Amino acid sequence: MSEQDIREMQQRIDDGIRLAQRRLVERARHEGISLVVCKNGRVQQLPARDL
């Protein structure tokens, strides 16, 4: 695999992770639940509407 192939694959992986995160937050907002996140080095439970 060339360096270019590796960069492209990494970009697709990163894009997929961002999409999954966005969908998770949207689903949590729709269902009115909170999510546990790490923010500023601290684990916090936040309502999805605050994300």
DOTI-395044 format. One record per residue (C-alpha): y, x negated, z negated; residue in three letters; residue number from 1. Coordinates in Angstrom, 3 decimals. Example, Ala and Ser with C-alpha at 12.3 -4.5 7.8 and 13.67 -1.06 7.14 Angstrom:
BEGIN
((-4.500; -12.300; -7.800); ALA; 1);
((-1.060; -13.670; -7.140); SER; 2);
//
This chain:
BEGIN
((0.000; 0.000; 0.000); MET; 1);
((3.424; -1.336; 0.879); SER; 2);
((6.409; -1.359; -1.468); GLU; 3);
((7.973; 1.453; 0.578); GLN; 4);
((4.828; 3.598; 0.173); ASP; 5);
((4.866; 3.012; -3.558); ILE; 6);
((8.554; 3.977; -3.840); ARG; 7);
((7.970; 7.149; -1.833); GLU; 8);
((4.967; 8.108; -3.960); MET; 9);
((6.919; 7.467; -7.161); GLN; 10);
((9.782; 9.616; -5.851); GLN; 11);
((7.372; 12.493; -5.124); ARG; 12);
((5.886; 12.173; -8.619); ILE; 13);
((9.355; 12.183; -10.207); ASP; 14);
((10.394; 15.216; -8.132); ASP; 15);
((7.227; 17.055; -9.214); GLY; 16);
((7.885; 16.334; -12.886); ILE; 17);
((11.475; 17.602; -12.615); ARG; 18);
((10.268; 20.762; -10.866); LEU; 19);
((7.652; 21.387; -13.572); ALA; 20);
((10.260; 20.915; -16.323); GLN; 21);
((12.662; 23.308; -14.613); ARG; 22);
((9.941; 25.938; -14.220); ARG; 23);
((8.910; 25.557; -17.864); LEU; 24);
((12.476; 26.142; -19.077); VAL; 25);
((12.923; 29.120; -16.729); GLU; 26);
((9.686; 30.685; -17.968); ARG; 27);
((10.633; 30.125; -21.604); ALA; 28);
((14.049; 31.727; -20.996); ARG; 29);
((12.416; 34.711; -19.322); HIS; 30);
((9.972; 35.165; -22.211); GLU; 31);
((12.636; 34.526; -24.864); GLY; 32);
((10.783; 31.697; -26.591); ILE; 33);
((11.825; 28.285; -27.827); SER; 34);
((10.585; 24.858; -26.791); LEU; 35);
((9.973; 21.717; -28.821); VAL; 36);
((11.845; 18.779; -27.309); VAL; 37);
((12.774; 15.236; -28.219); CYS; 38);
((16.569; 14.983; -28.172); LYS; 39);
((18.449; 11.879; -29.277); ASN; 40);
((15.251; 10.473; -30.750); GLY; 41);
((14.605; 13.552; -32.891); ARG; 42);
((12.004; 16.272; -32.375); VAL; 43);
((13.716; 19.656; -32.335); GLN; 44);
((12.783; 23.251; -31.655); GLN; 45);
((15.413; 24.800; -29.386); LEU; 46);
((15.746; 28.225; -27.832); PRO; 47);
((15.222; 27.872; -24.084); ALA; 48);
((18.634; 29.437; -23.434); ARG; 49);
((20.209; 26.319; -25.031); ASP; 50);
((18.522; 23.943; -22.597); LEU; 51);
//
